Amino acid sequence: MKPARLAVLAIALVAGGGAAYLMSGDDAPPPSPPAAQAPALPTTDVLVAAADMPMGQTLKPEDLRWQRWPDQALAPGYITRANAPKALEETAGSMTRATFIANEPIRSEKLVKAGSGFMSAILPAGMRAVAVEIQRGGSTSAGGFVLPNDHVDVISIGKGSAGINGEPIAQTILTDIRVLAVGQVVQERNGETVVTGDNATLALTPAQAEIVSLAQKTGAISLALRSIQDTGKTVETASAETAPEAGLTIVRFGVAQQQPRR
């Protein structure tokens, strides 16, 4: 072989070897160290609702469960496994005096113990529960659309000295009264929009209870449903409790007329 070819071949071999060396000479970068994991927060088992529960529901063991809860988020009143290990069994049989949503911690103050009176437990302090007769068809309760926790005006319908020829008189005697129950239903359930019953239970002060009891003895009671936007607001009506000097509303042949008190 000619010297020139040998030289070219030698140069090619040297160049190829150098390229191979350069390609294999760099080591692969070392793997990055694993990210440091955040320390686990201490938790405590808290008794929670296993599903949404309405007011008045009697609790069963399957309605409750234990759930891990961060210690820093614990609040007074939560029932924990550490403080009450048998709370799941002991709470069963109680009734809810308020609504619960799924995974909401159970509080003892929102429960009524088994054997206790439910209505007396949900009645605000200082108030009295008084049942008034209504017609099942809803003619005296806004067509049956008066539901528990609604607010109503109480209208007394009867005969009085202000009536003409013995015609009936209608008078709003109380305003902004909370309805506790209709029949034996204390809360709307299962998408129910109409509740019918023979009576409605109202939350009244002792003085209001006397007014309603007297009105039922001397005539009939009708409930006028208030807008939710009017709850807690004063509406200009003839009220026996707030405006004793106001006139009476007399219904004559279906037409309401105002007449002064005598």
C-alpha positions, 0 to 999 in steps of 0.5 A: 500500500502506498505511503499516502494511503497509509497516512490517510487511513491513519488520520481517519482512525485517529479522528474516529477514535477521538470522536468516540472518546469524546462521546463516551467521555462525559459521565451522566449527571447524578440523579437529583436528591429526592425532595424533602417531604413535609412532616405529617400534621398531627390529627385526631379522630372526630365524629362527623356526619356520614351524609346530609341530615335534616333537622329532626332526624333520629340518628343511627350508627350508620349516619355517623363515622370517625374522620381524621381531623388536623389538631390545629383545626379542632374546635371546642365542642367537637366529639373526639375518639380520645375523649369519647371512645364510645360516642358512635354508639352512645350518640345513636338514638339522638335527634338532630335539632339543626341540619348537618351536612356530610363530613360536618363535625357533630356537636352535642349542643346540636343534638337532642338526647333520646327521650327528651322533648324535641319541640321544647329543644328547638323552641327558643328561650322565653318562647311558647309553642302554640298550635293553631287550627288550619284547613288541610287544603291550605285555604288558611295557610297560603295554599299549603305553601306555609312551611316550617321555619317560614314567617307569617302574619296571623289574621283573626277572622270573626264577628265583632261589634264593628261588624255591620249586620253580623258580617265577618271582620278580618284583623291582623293580630300578630306579624312576623311569627315563625312557624315551627311545624306544620302538622308533625313536619318540622322541616321540608324534606326530600324536595317537598314544597307543599306541607298540609296538616290540621294545625300549625305550631307557632313560636310565640311570646307568652303575651302573643300566646294569649292573643292567639288563644283568645282569637281561636275561641272567638273566630278562625285563624288564617296565616299570611305568608311573608316574603323572606325579604320581609323577615324581621322588618316592620310592615304597616298592618293593623296589629292588636299588639303593636297598634291597639289604636288602629282601625279594623279591616272589615270584609264585606262581600269580598271587599276589605274596608277600614273602620275605626275602633269603637 
